[in-house]
Amino acid sequence: MPSKSAGIIAYRKRGELEVLLVHPGGPFWRNKDLGAWSIPKGEYADEDAETAARREFAEELGLELSTPLTSLGQVRQRGGKIVTAFAAEFDVDLRSIRSNTFEMEWPPRSGKRQTFPEVDRSEWFTLAAAHEKINAGQRPLLERLAQVAGSTPSRRPTPP
C-alpha cells in the first residue's frame, strides 16, 4: 500500500497569484532546487487528511492555520506516494517561519548524529515559477489551485 501524505498550499494575491513552497532540509537536498520544492506536507495514517495537513503545516512552518481549507484532491508522486492537498488563502511573512528539526547520522557510517531543519527555507512563488520549482508529481495541484483561486497559470511547457 502506498504511503499517504497531506498538505496545504497557502496562496496570496499580490497582482499575481503566489504560492508558498518549502524546500526540504538535510544534506540530501542541500544542492537541489528545480523539482525539489514542495507544498508543506507530511505522512499520516490514523487521522483524516485535513487534520494531518494542518498538523504538518504547523510542524514545518511553525504556524497554526485555522482558516477554512478548500480541497484540491489527490495526486500520486513518482515513488507512488499519494498526496492529498488543500488550499488556503493565507499571507505570512517568511521571517516568522520556524521549522521543526530531525536528527540523523551524518556523514553516513560516521557514528555522528546531526540535527537538521525539516524545512530549510520557504518562499513565495508566482504560479509560473512554482511550476518550475515544485516536485513534478505536485504540479497538477498548482493547476487546480489556479482554477479554485480564479487565476490562469502562465507557465512554460514542461518537457516530457
Buried (B, 14 or more C-beta within 10 A) or exposed (E): EEEBBBBBBBBBEEEEBBBBBBBBBBEEBEEEEEBBBBBBBBEBEEEEBBEBBBBBBBBBBBBEBEEEBBBBEBBEBEEEBBBBBBBBBBEBEEEEBEBBEEEEEBEEEEEEEBEBBBBBBBBBBBBEBBBBBBBEBBBBBBBBBBEBBEBEBEBEEEEE
